[in-house]
């Protein structure tokens, strides 16, 4: 088998698919990132990609803007829904001065 076999097969595949010209190596980054976007657990990603080290996950996965936005929304939802529950759980007094008098200060 020629060392260039993968290269030529990749180029033929890209051409047949009608997508932009890209390196085979770039496809590894894309695959790792897509696995992250769809929520694949790290250990499963490592198995699919053939990696034995979590360092490879850090190297190949890239956090995209849509992922950042989704995390920000999830964080906001968790923050505000928790705030609403916390407010209700402490008799509507929240974490303010009256709550601290009851010994429920946020500061440690």
C-alpha positions as CSV (number, residue, x, y, z in Angstrom):
1,X,0.0,0.0,0.0
2,X,1.3,3.4,-1.0
3,X,1.7,6.1,1.7
4,X,-0.4,8.3,-0.5
5,X,-3.4,6.0,-0.7
6,X,-5.3,7.7,2.1
7,X,-4.6,11.1,0.5
8,X,-5.8,10.1,-2.9
9,X,-8.9,8.3,-1.6
10,X,-9.7,11.3,0.5
11,X,-9.4,13.7,-2.4
12,X,-11.6,11.5,-4.6
13,X,-14.2,11.3,-1.8
14,X,-14.2,15.1,-1.4
15,X,-14.6,15.6,-5.1
16,X,-17.4,13.1,-5.4
17,X,-19.2,14.7,-2.5
18,X,-19.0,18.1,-4.1
19,X,-17.7,19.8,-1.0
20,X,-14.9,22.3,-0.6
21,X,-11.4,20.9,-0.8
22,X,-10.1,20.1,2.7
23,X,-7.3,18.1,4.2
24,X,-8.0,14.7,5.7
25,X,-6.5,16.0,8.9
26,X,-9.1,18.7,9.0
27,X,-11.8,16.1,8.9
28,X,-10.5,14.7,12.2
29,X,-11.0,18.1,13.9
30,X,-14.5,18.4,12.3
31,X,-15.5,14.9,13.4
32,X,-14.2,15.5,17.0
33,X,-16.1,18.8,17.2
34,X,-19.3,17.3,15.8
35,X,-19.1,14.6,18.4
36,X,-18.9,17.3,21.1
37,X,-21.8,19.3,19.6
38,X,-24.1,16.3,19.6
39,X,-23.3,15.6,23.2
40,X,-21.2,12.5,22.9
41,X,-19.5,11.6,26.2
42,X,-15.7,12.1,26.2
43,X,-14.9,8.5,26.7
44,X,-17.1,7.5,23.7
45,X,-15.4,10.2,21.6
46,X,-12.0,8.8,22.5
47,X,-13.1,5.3,21.5
48,X,-14.6,6.5,18.2
49,X,-11.6,8.6,17.3
50,X,-9.1,5.9,18.4
51,X,-7.5,8.0,21.2
52,X,-6.2,6.7,24.5
53,X,-5.5,10.2,26.0
54,X,-7.9,12.9,27.0
55,X,-5.3,15.4,25.7
56,X,-6.3,14.5,22.2
57,X,-9.8,15.6,22.9
58,X,-8.5,19.0,23.9
59,X,-6.4,19.2,20.8
60,X,-9.0,18.2,18.3
61,X,-12.3,19.5,19.6
62,X,-13.1,23.2,19.1
63,X,-15.8,25.0,21.0
64,X,-17.9,26.8,18.5
65,X,-20.0,29.9,18.9
66,X,-23.3,28.0,18.7
67,X,-22.0,25.7,21.5
68,X,-21.1,28.8,23.6
69,X,-24.5,30.3,23.0
70,X,-26.3,27.0,24.0
71,X,-24.2,26.8,27.2
72,X,-25.0,30.4,28.0
73,X,-28.7,29.8,27.6
74,X,-28.6,26.7,29.7
75,X,-26.6,28.5,32.4
76,X,-29.1,31.4,32.4
77,X,-32.0,29.0,32.6
78,X,-30.4,27.2,35.5
79,X,-29.5,30.4,37.2
80,X,-32.8,32.1,37.0
81,X,-34.9,29.0,37.6
82,X,-32.8,28.2,40.7
83,X,-33.1,31.8,41.8
84,X,-36.9,31.6,41.5
85,X,-37.0,28.3,43.5
86,X,-34.6,29.7,46.1
87,X,-36.7,32.8,46.5
88,X,-39.8,30.7,47.0
89,X,-38.0,28.2,49.3
90,X,-37.1,31.0,51.8
91,X,-40.5,32.5,52.2
92,X,-40.0,35.0,49.3
93,X,-37.1,36.8,51.1
94,X,-34.4,35.6,48.8
95,X,-30.7,36.0,49.9
96,X,-31.1,39.5,51.1
97,X,-30.6,41.0,54.6
98,X,-33.5,39.1,56.2
99,X,-32.2,35.8,54.9
100,X,-28.7,36.5,56.3
101,X,-30.3,37.2,59.7
102,X,-31.7,33.7,59.5
103,X,-28.1,32.4,58.9
104,X,-28.4,31.8,55.2
105,X,-25.7,34.1,53.9
106,X,-24.1,33.5,50.5
107,X,-20.7,34.4,51.8
108,X,-18.5,31.8,53.4
